[in-house]
Amino acid sequence: MWALTWSAALSQADRRIGGNGFGGDLHQCSEFTSGFGGAADTAALAAGLRRSRRTDSGVGPRERDFAWAGNWTMLAIGPVQFHFFDLVRSGGEAMRRRKFLALMAGAASWPRGAAAQMARPRRIGLMANLPLPPVQRFVRRLAQLGYAEGNNIIIEYRFGEGRDDRFPAFAAELVALPVEVIVVWGNPAAFAAKRATTTIPILIGAAGDVVNTGLIANVAHPESNLTGFVALNVELEEKRVELLREVIPNLSRVAVLTNSSNPLGRVNLDTVHRAAQRLGVTVEVFDARSSQDVGSALAEVKASQPDAALVAADTLLLSERRQITEMMAASRIPAIYAFKEFSDAGGLLSYGADLSVLFERAADYLNRLLQGEKPGNLPVQQATTFELIINLKAASALGLTIPANVLVQANEVIE
C-alpha cells in the first residue's frame, strides 16, 4: 500500500537527514498521501536510489543526503520528472524546505492514473492462430481504454500459424511467466489454456461454442476461471447451408471440409447434417487435422465433384484460406465460409459473426479483469453482429448469378 511505502521512505529520509529539523517536516507531508492507492514499483525505487547516490559536481555531502532522501520520497508517492540536485542548489536551507513541502503538497493532487502510468506494466498472454484484424482491433480498443502496448501493458503473443498442437506448450509458457490473464481465439486455444491453469483468468475473445464443446457449463455465471464471447458458429452452420441452397437452386451434394481435432468440428457437423437432411441435400465430409492435411483433403474434394462446398468454422482452416480459396476457384466449386477473411482472399461467400466486434468487447472485459473482477462475475456473451459478404468477382468466374434476395442480405459486396 502507498501508506506503507510512504512510511518506509520517510524513515529512510530521517536516517539520512534527521536531527536537523527537516525530518519532522517530511512527516508533516504524510497527510497529503491519503488519496493514493497501489504500490511503488520496486525497480523504480532501486533506480531512483542509484541515481540519488551519484556524485554531482558542486553538491556537498549534506546536499547529497537531502537529494537522496528526496528521491526516496518522490519515488514512494509517484512519478516525477524532477532532479533534486536542482532543488538543493537553489537558495538556502529554509527555501529548500519550503520548495520540498510545496512539491509534496502538489503531488497529493495528482490524479490516480499518474501513479499507475509508472507502475509495473500489466502482462497478459494472447493465443491465436494468426495476427488477423480481430486481434488488431482488440489492441486498438485497449489503447482507447488507456493501455498502451509496450508501456503500461505487455502482450505476450503466441500464434499457432496453422498448428493447433502448439497451443498446449504456449499455454504452459504463459502460465510460467506468469501472465495476469490469458486471451484466446478459438476452441483449441481455449482448451489448451483451460488445461494449463485453474487460477489465471482465461478470456475467450471468440470461440464457436463453449457449452456443447464442454468449455463452460454455465454461461450466466461461468465456473472456474473462464469467461468470454461466443461466435455462435454452431447455429450459423445451418444458415450457411441455406445460403448455398439459395445461390445454387439445384444443390444436391455438399462437401464439408472440417478439422476433426477441433472439439467444435463434431458439433458443427451435427448441425450441418440436420440442415442438409431438412433440405434434402447429401453431405460428404473431408477431414484436415493439420495444415499438412489440407492439400490432400482439397484434392479429395476436387475429385468428388460436389455441387458446392462448406468450409467449417475452424481457425486452422482459416490459416490456410488462400490455399483453400484458390483450389475452390480452380476446381470451379462454389463455397461458403465462416470468416470474412476467406472472402477477402477470393472466396465466394462468407457468413459469420463480426469477430472484430467480439474482440473489442473482450478488451472491455480484460479491463475489468485487470481491475480485479472475477471471471465468474462476467457472463459469457454471444455475438450480436453478423456479416454476409458476397464476392461478385468470384461468382462471375464461376458462372454464377447471385439472386437478388441474397444480395439484399449482404453487408458487403466485393465487385
C-alpha positions as CSV (number, residue, x, y, z in Angstrom):
1,M,0.0,0.0,0.0
2,W,1.1,3.6,-0.6
3,A,0.9,4.4,3.1
4,L,3.4,1.7,3.9
5,T,5.8,2.8,1.1
6,W,5.5,6.4,2.3
7,S,6.3,5.5,5.8
8,A,9.3,3.5,4.7
9,A,10.6,6.4,2.6
10,L,10.2,8.9,5.4
11,S,12.1,6.5,7.7
12,Q,14.9,6.3,5.2
13,A,14.9,10.1,4.8
14,D,15.0,10.6,8.6
15,R,18.0,8.3,8.9
16,R,19.9,10.4,6.3
17,I,18.9,14.0,7.4
18,G,17.1,13.5,10.7
19,G,18.1,15.5,13.7
20,N,18.3,18.8,11.9
21,G,14.6,19.7,11.8
22,F,13.9,18.6,8.2
23,G,12.9,15.0,9.0
24,G,10.0,16.4,11.0
25,D,8.8,18.4,8.1
26,L,8.9,15.3,6.0
27,H,6.5,13.6,8.4
28,Q,4.2,16.6,8.1
29,C,3.8,15.8,4.4
30,S,2.2,12.4,5.1
31,E,-1.2,14.0,5.4
32,F,-1.0,14.7,1.6
33,T,-0.9,11.0,0.7
34,S,-4.3,9.8,1.8
35,G,-5.7,9.7,-1.8
36,F,-3.2,7.4,-3.2
37,G,-3.7,3.7,-4.0
38,G,-1.4,0.9,-5.2
39,A,2.2,0.1,-4.6
40,A,5.5,1.7,-5.7
41,D,7.5,-0.1,-8.3
42,T,10.5,-1.8,-6.7
43,A,12.6,-1.4,-9.8
44,A,11.8,2.3,-9.9
45,L,12.8,2.7,-6.3
46,A,16.1,1.0,-6.9
47,A,16.8,3.1,-9.9
48,G,16.0,6.3,-8.1
49,L,18.2,5.2,-5.2
50,R,21.1,4.6,-7.6
51,R,20.6,8.0,-9.2
52,S,20.5,9.8,-5.9
53,R,23.7,8.3,-4.7
54,R,25.7,9.6,-7.7
55,T,28.2,12.3,-7.1
56,D,27.2,15.6,-8.6
57,S,29.8,18.4,-9.0
58,G,29.1,21.4,-6.8
59,V,27.0,19.4,-4.3
60,G,28.3,18.7,-0.9
61,P,27.7,15.7,1.3
62,R,24.7,17.3,3.1
63,E,23.1,18.3,-0.1
64,R,23.6,14.8,-1.4
65,D,21.8,13.5,1.7
66,F,19.0,15.9,1.0
67,A,18.7,14.7,-2.6
68,W,18.9,11.1,-1.6
69,A,16.0,11.4,0.8
70,G,14.0,13.4,-1.6
71,N,14.4,10.8,-4.3
72,W,13.3,8.1,-1.9
73,T,10.2,10.1,-1.0
74,M,9.2,11.1,-4.5
75,L,9.6,7.6,-5.8
76,A,7.4,6.4,-3.0
77,I,4.5,8.6,-3.9
78,G,4.6,8.6,-7.7
79,P,6.4,9.6,-10.8
80,V,8.1,13.0,-11.0
81,Q,10.5,14.2,-13.7
82,F,12.4,16.2,-11.2
83,H,16.1,16.3,-10.2
84,F,16.5,17.1,-6.6
85,F,20.0,18.3,-7.1
86,D,18.4,21.3,-8.9
87,L,16.4,22.0,-5.7
88,V,19.3,21.7,-3.3
89,R,21.4,24.2,-5.3
90,S,18.7,26.9,-5.2
91,G,18.5,29.1,-2.1
92,G,19.2,28.4,1.5
93,E,18.0,25.7,3.9
94,A,14.7,27.4,4.6
95,M,14.0,27.9,0.9
96,R,14.8,24.3,0.2
97,R,12.4,23.1,2.9
98,R,9.6,25.3,1.6
99,K,10.1,24.1,-2.0
100,F,10.2,20.5,-0.9
101,L,7.0,20.8,1.1
102,A,5.3,22.6,-1.7
103,L,6.2,19.8,-4.1
104,M,4.8,17.2,-1.7
105,A,1.6,19.1,-1.4
106,G,1.3,19.4,-5.2
107,A,2.0,15.6,-5.6
108,A,-1.1,14.9,-3.5
109,S,-3.3,16.5,-6.1
110,W,-2.1,14.3,-8.9
111,P,-4.8,12.0,-10.4
112,R,-4.7,8.4,-9.5
113,G,-3.7,7.5,-13.1
114,A,-0.4,9.3,-12.7
115,A,1.0,6.6,-10.4
116,A,-0.4,3.8,-12.5
117,Q,1.5,5.1,-15.5
118,M,4.8,4.4,-13.8
119,A,3.7,1.2,-12.1
120,R,4.9,-2.2,-13.4
121,P,3.3,-2.9,-16.8
122,R,0.4,-5.4,-16.7
123,R,1.3,-8.6,-18.6
124,I,-1.2,-10.7,-20.5
125,G,-1.0,-13.5,-22.9
126,L,-2.8,-13.9,-26.2
127,M,-3.1,-17.2,-28.1
128,A,-4.5,-17.3,-31.6
129,N,-3.6,-18.8,-35.0
130,L,-2.7,-15.6,-36.7
131,P,-2.5,-11.8,-36.0
132,L,-5.6,-11.1,-38.0
133,P,-7.8,-7.9,-37.9
134,P,-9.8,-9.0,-34.8
135,V,-6.5,-9.1,-32.8
136,Q,-5.6,-5.7,-34.1
137,R,-9.0,-4.3,-33.1
138,F,-8.5,-5.8,-29.6
139,V,-5.2,-3.9,-29.2
140,R,-6.8,-0.7,-30.6
141,R,-9.6,-0.9,-28.1
142,L,-7.2,-1.5,-25.3
143,A,-5.4,1.8,-26.3
144,Q,-8.8,3.6,-26.1
145,L,-9.1,2.2,-22.6
146,G,-5.7,3.7,-21.6
147,Y,-3.5,0.6,-22.1
148,A,-0.5,1.5,-24.3
149,E,1.2,-1.7,-25.6
150,G,4.8,-1.7,-24.6
151,N,4.2,1.0,-22.0
152,N,1.7,0.1,-19.3
153,I,0.7,-3.3,-20.8
154,I,2.8,-6.0,-22.3
155,I,1.1,-8.6,-24.6
156,E,2.8,-11.9,-24.9
157,Y,1.7,-13.1,-28.3
158,R,1.6,-16.8,-29.2
159,F,0.5,-17.6,-32.7
160,G,-0.1,-21.2,-33.8
161,E,0.3,-20.4,-37.5
162,G,-1.9,-23.4,-38.6
163,R,-0.7,-25.7,-35.8
164,D,-3.2,-26.3,-33.0
165,D,-0.7,-28.7,-31.4
166,R,1.4,-25.7,-30.4
167,F,-1.2,-24.3,-28.0
168,P,-0.5,-26.6,-25.0
169,A,3.1,-25.5,-25.0
170,F,2.2,-21.9,-25.5
171,A,-0.2,-22.0,-22.6
172,A,2.4,-23.6,-20.3
173,E,4.8,-20.8,-21.2
174,L,2.3,-18.1,-20.4
175,V,1.5,-19.7,-17.1
176,A,5.2,-19.9,-16.2
177,L,5.9,-16.3,-17.0
178,P,3.4,-15.7,-15.4
179,V,0.7,-13.5,-17.1
180,E,-2.3,-12.0,-15.4
181,V,-4.8,-13.0,-18.0
182,I,-4.7,-15.4,-21.0
183,V,-6.8,-14.2,-24.0
184,V,-7.6,-16.9,-26.6
185,W,-9.2,-17.1,-30.0
186,G,-10.8,-20.4,-30.9
187,N,-11.7,-23.6,-29.1
188,P,-8.3,-25.4,-29.4
189,A,-6.5,-22.4,-27.8
190,A,-9.2,-22.2,-25.1
191,F,-9.0,-25.8,-24.2
192,A,-5.2,-25.6,-24.0
193,A,-5.4,-22.7,-21.6
194,K,-8.0,-24.4,-19.5
195,R,-5.8,-27.4,-19.1
196,A,-2.8,-25.3,-18.2
197,T,-4.3,-23.3,-15.3
198,T,-7.2,-23.2,-13.0
199,T,-6.2,-19.9,-11.4
200,I,-5.2,-17.4,-14.1
201,P,-8.3,-15.9,-15.7
202,I,-8.9,-17.1,-19.3
203,L,-10.7,-14.6,-21.6
204,I,-12.2,-16.1,-24.8
205,G,-12.1,-13.4,-27.4
206,A,-14.1,-15.6,-29.8
207,A,-15.0,-19.3,-29.8
208,G,-17.5,-21.1,-31.9
209,D,-19.2,-22.8,-29.0
210,V,-18.5,-23.1,-25.3
211,V,-21.4,-25.2,-23.9
212,N,-21.7,-28.1,-26.4
213,T,-17.9,-28.5,-26.5
214,G,-17.6,-28.6,-22.7
215,L,-15.5,-25.5,-22.2
216,I,-18.0,-23.7,-19.9
217,A,-21.2,-25.2,-18.4
218,N,-22.9,-22.1,-17.0
219,V,-22.7,-19.1,-19.4
220,A,-24.6,-16.8,-17.0
221,H,-22.2,-17.5,-14.1
222,P,-19.0,-19.0,-15.6
223,E,-17.4,-21.5,-13.3
224,S,-13.7,-21.7,-12.6
225,N,-11.5,-19.1,-14.4
226,L,-13.1,-18.8,-17.9
227,T,-15.4,-16.3,-19.5
228,G,-15.6,-14.5,-22.9
229,F,-17.5,-14.4,-26.1
230,V,-19.2,-16.9,-28.4
231,A,-19.4,-16.5,-32.2
232,L,-22.4,-18.9,-32.5
233,N,-20.7,-20.8,-35.3
234,V,-22.7,-24.0,-34.5
235,E,-26.0,-22.3,-35.0
236,L,-24.8,-20.5,-38.1
237,E,-23.8,-23.6,-40.0
238,E,-27.5,-24.2,-40.7
239,K,-27.7,-20.7,-42.2
240,R,-24.7,-21.4,-44.4
241,V,-26.3,-24.5,-45.9
242,E,-29.4,-22.5,-46.6
243,L,-27.4,-19.8,-48.4
244,L,-25.8,-22.3,-50.6
245,R,-29.2,-23.7,-51.5
246,E,-30.4,-20.2,-52.4
247,V,-27.4,-19.5,-54.6
248,I,-27.5,-22.9,-56.2
249,P,-31.2,-24.0,-56.5
250,N,-30.3,-27.5,-57.8
251,L,-28.0,-28.2,-54.9
252,S,-27.9,-31.9,-54.1
253,R,-24.3,-32.7,-52.8
254,V,-22.2,-30.6,-50.5
255,A,-18.6,-31.3,-49.5
256,V,-17.7,-30.2,-46.0
257,L,-14.1,-29.5,-45.2
258,T,-13.6,-29.8,-41.4
259,N,-11.0,-30.4,-38.7
260,S,-11.9,-33.3,-36.5
261,S,-9.2,-32.5,-34.0
262,N,-11.1,-29.3,-33.1
263,P,-13.8,-30.1,-30.4
264,L,-16.0,-27.7,-32.3
265,G,-15.8,-29.8,-35.5
266,R,-18.1,-32.6,-34.3
267,V,-20.7,-30.2,-33.0
268,N,-20.6,-28.2,-36.3
269,L,-21.1,-31.4,-38.4
270,D,-24.1,-32.4,-36.4
271,T,-25.7,-29.1,-37.3
272,V,-24.8,-29.4,-41.0
273,H,-26.2,-32.9,-41.2
274,R,-29.5,-31.7,-39.7
275,A,-29.8,-28.8,-42.0
276,A,-28.9,-30.9,-45.1
277,Q,-31.4,-33.6,-44.2
278,R,-34.2,-31.0,-43.9
279,L,-33.2,-29.5,-47.3
280,G,-32.8,-32.9,-49.0
281,V,-29.0,-32.4,-49.5
282,T,-26.3,-35.1,-49.2
283,V,-23.2,-34.3,-47.2
284,E,-19.7,-35.7,-47.7
285,V,-17.1,-34.9,-45.1
286,F,-13.4,-34.3,-45.7
287,D,-11.0,-34.0,-42.8
288,A,-7.9,-31.9,-42.4
289,R,-6.4,-32.3,-38.9
290,S,-3.3,-30.2,-39.6
291,S,-2.1,-27.8,-42.2
292,Q,-0.2,-30.6,-43.9
293,D,-3.5,-32.4,-44.4
294,V,-5.2,-29.5,-46.2
295,G,-3.7,-30.1,-49.6
296,S,-4.7,-33.8,-49.7
297,A,-8.2,-33.1,-48.4
298,L,-8.7,-30.5,-51.1
299,A,-7.6,-32.9,-53.7
300,E,-10.2,-35.3,-52.4
301,V,-12.9,-32.6,-52.5
302,K,-12.0,-31.8,-56.1
303,A,-12.2,-35.5,-57.1
304,S,-15.6,-35.9,-55.6
305,Q,-17.1,-33.1,-57.8
306,P,-19.7,-31.7,-55.3
307,D,-22.2,-29.1,-56.3
308,A,-20.8,-26.8,-53.6
309,A,-18.6,-26.8,-50.5
310,L,-18.8,-25.6,-46.9
311,V,-15.6,-24.9,-45.1
312,A,-16.2,-25.4,-41.3
313,A,-15.6,-22.6,-38.8
314,D,-12.1,-23.5,-37.7
315,T,-9.1,-21.3,-37.1
316,L,-6.6,-23.9,-38.5
317,L,-8.5,-23.9,-41.8
318,L,-8.6,-20.1,-41.6
319,S,-4.8,-20.0,-41.6
320,E,-4.9,-21.9,-44.9
321,R,-7.5,-19.7,-46.5
322,R,-5.5,-18.8,-49.6
323,Q,-4.8,-22.4,-50.5
324,I,-8.4,-23.3,-49.9
325,T,-10.0,-20.4,-51.9
326,E,-7.6,-20.9,-54.8
327,M,-8.4,-24.6,-55.1
328,M,-12.1,-24.0,-55.0
329,A,-11.8,-21.4,-57.7
330,A,-9.6,-23.6,-59.9
331,S,-12.0,-26.6,-59.4
332,R,-15.0,-24.3,-60.1
333,I,-16.6,-25.3,-56.8
334,P,-18.8,-22.6,-55.1
335,A,-18.0,-22.5,-51.4
336,I,-19.2,-20.7,-48.3
337,Y,-17.0,-19.9,-45.3
338,A,-17.4,-18.8,-41.7
339,F,-14.8,-16.0,-41.7
340,K,-14.7,-12.8,-43.8
341,E,-11.0,-13.3,-44.4
342,F,-12.0,-16.0,-46.9
343,S,-14.0,-13.6,-49.0
344,D,-11.1,-11.1,-48.9
345,A,-8.9,-14.0,-50.2
346,G,-11.2,-14.6,-53.1
347,G,-13.9,-16.9,-51.6
348,L,-17.4,-16.7,-53.0
349,L,-19.5,-16.3,-49.8
350,S,-18.8,-15.8,-46.1
351,Y,-21.3,-15.6,-43.3
352,G,-20.4,-15.3,-39.6
353,A,-20.1,-13.2,-36.5
354,D,-18.2,-10.0,-36.8
355,L,-15.2,-11.2,-34.7
356,S,-13.7,-7.7,-34.6
357,V,-16.7,-6.5,-32.6
358,L,-16.3,-9.5,-30.2
359,F,-12.7,-8.8,-29.6
360,E,-13.5,-5.1,-28.9
361,R,-16.0,-6.3,-26.3
362,A,-13.3,-8.7,-25.0
363,A,-11.0,-5.7,-24.4
364,D,-13.6,-4.2,-22.1
365,Y,-13.8,-7.5,-20.2
366,L,-10.0,-7.6,-19.9
367,N,-10.0,-4.1,-18.4
368,R,-12.4,-5.3,-15.7
369,L,-10.4,-8.5,-15.1
370,L,-7.2,-6.4,-14.6
371,Q,-9.1,-4.2,-12.1
372,G,-9.8,-7.3,-10.0
373,E,-13.2,-8.5,-11.4
374,K,-13.6,-12.3,-11.1
375,P,-14.3,-14.3,-14.3
376,G,-17.4,-15.8,-12.7
377,N,-18.9,-12.3,-12.4
378,L,-18.6,-11.7,-16.2
379,P,-21.3,-13.7,-18.0
380,V,-20.4,-15.3,-21.4
381,Q,-21.8,-13.2,-24.1
382,Q,-23.0,-14.2,-27.6
383,A,-22.3,-12.4,-30.9
384,T,-25.0,-9.9,-31.9
385,T,-23.4,-8.6,-35.2
386,F,-23.2,-10.9,-38.2
387,E,-21.8,-10.3,-41.7
388,L,-22.7,-11.8,-45.1
389,I,-20.1,-11.0,-47.6
390,I,-20.5,-11.8,-51.3
391,N,-17.7,-11.7,-53.8
392,L,-19.2,-11.0,-57.2
393,K,-15.8,-11.3,-58.9
394,A,-15.6,-14.9,-57.7
395,A,-19.3,-15.5,-58.7
396,S,-18.6,-14.3,-62.2
397,A,-15.6,-16.6,-62.5
398,L,-17.8,-19.5,-61.5
399,G,-20.5,-18.5,-63.9
400,L,-23.0,-17.8,-61.1
401,T,-25.6,-15.1,-60.8
402,I,-26.3,-14.2,-57.2
403,P,-30.1,-14.0,-56.6
404,A,-31.4,-10.5,-55.7
405,N,-32.9,-11.9,-52.5
406,V,-29.4,-12.9,-51.4
407,L,-27.7,-9.7,-52.5
408,V,-30.0,-7.6,-50.4
409,Q,-28.9,-9.5,-47.3
410,A,-25.3,-8.7,-47.9
411,N,-23.4,-6.5,-45.5
412,E,-20.6,-6.2,-48.1
413,V,-20.4,-6.9,-51.8
414,I,-16.9,-7.3,-53.4
415,E,-17.2,-6.2,-57.0
